[in-house]
């Protein structure tokens, strides 16, 4: 699921930028921030999953 989200963001940017000779710094910054936010969501979800598994693991 997360891979699909990253690939979707990249594909959208490729479609927007493919036919252009120049891409503004602002547009690239927006794209990179979108990727960063998606990566942070993945990290947070992974952390929550690990914490849940550790809490459910038997002690000992």
Secondary structure as UniProt FT lines:
FT   HELIX           2..17
FT   TURN            18..19
FT   HELIX           25..56
//
